[in-house]
Amino acid sequence: MQERYERPWIGFVLGDQAGIGPEIVLKLLKRPRIYDLCRPIIIGNFELLCRTARQINPDYLLIPYTLSELENRFPSGFHETGVPVVNIDGDVSHVISGMINTAAGLIAYHSIVTAYRLLEEGIIEGLILAPITKEALSRSGCGYHSEYEILAACADVSEVQTVVKGGGLLRASVVGHIPFRDILENLSVERVVETGCHLVEMIRLVYGKAPRILVSGLNSCLEDGILETEEREIIMPAIVELRKRIGEVEISGPLPADIIFNRALEEEYNGILYMYHDQGNIAMKTQMFQTTACIYTNIPYPVLSTGHGSALDIAELGVANPTNISYVLTTLSEIIQTKRQMVGLLRQA
């Protein structure tokens, strides 16, 4: 279905609608360039979205659809001058901007599930998630604590991870959002190898180049060749296995986490494999906070999200910055074009 259009249909999930998600999506829609990149479809509660739109720009033409209407009328039924919104019902009266609440969490959950269905049915070709609030999601009763778990359930896979793009670098973390005390028990040779394979695949897709990867150690000081237990027993065997599994790929490490980011930039590596989330997040966000994009792995469709949170403290103040979600859109557009080219080459073969 998507091959009929040069510009892909891209879905925008509004995330936690008590936060800045609706604001940054609406501000992005005001930028003419986005319509050169895609045809947007918004997924979220229509009433809450209109409430935000009235504050930012009352001239938005937002057209509500139910999911069944969208499925039956795509694409000829769309209004050419408006933005279609797949309405997600919810307890709107209990959604208070700037506050954590279960109603907003439940709307966010149903928005992600509905958006994934649009991907499966070919109505959209890619998906961008505005930030959610994990506490609101957890307390909503949906049974999940993060978008990772929701996407894994939708795709019927055991786990979903992210690779984060910033400039010419992609980074992946073997262990994600868990308490610091639980990192060690979640670190294994198999998990390092699996995460490394996802990183290699994404480097090839995003940059179209041979992967050159640096691998971080777990411990802060690796001097004189004396390695701690985790480097010796987990990380180094994983590097050996990665080299076997993925062939002609340059992989170096382990290196201390406090120097690895600069080394990657100076020597033009295009990938860093960190052992846990904050090792990479701190360095990358310090240098390129507004120009990072989270790319979800182990699912068959391109799904990306912003590199920041729902910012409940500035909700409805009108000061949210759409620069990051704009960067995410550009990254997603590039990924979609690359995937289209790959499909075209396969058909010609």
Secondary structure, DSSP 8 states (H G I E B T S, - for coil): -GGG-SS-EEEEE---TTTTHHHHHHHHHT-TTHHHH-EEEEEE-HHHHHHHHHHH-TT--EEEE-HHHHHHHTTTTS-TTSEEEEE----GGG--TTS--HHHHHHHHHHHHHHHHHHHTTS-SEEEE----HHHHHHTTSS-SSHHHHHHHHHT-S--EEEEEETTEEEEEEE-SS-GGGTGGG--HHHHHHHHHHHHHHHHHHH-S--EEEEE-SSS---TT---HHIIIIIHHHHHHHHHHH-S-EEEEEE-HHHHHHHHHHTT--EEEEEEHHHHHHHHHHHHTTSEEEEEESSSS-EEE-SS---GGGTTSS----HHHHHHHHHHHHHHHHHHHHHHHHHH-
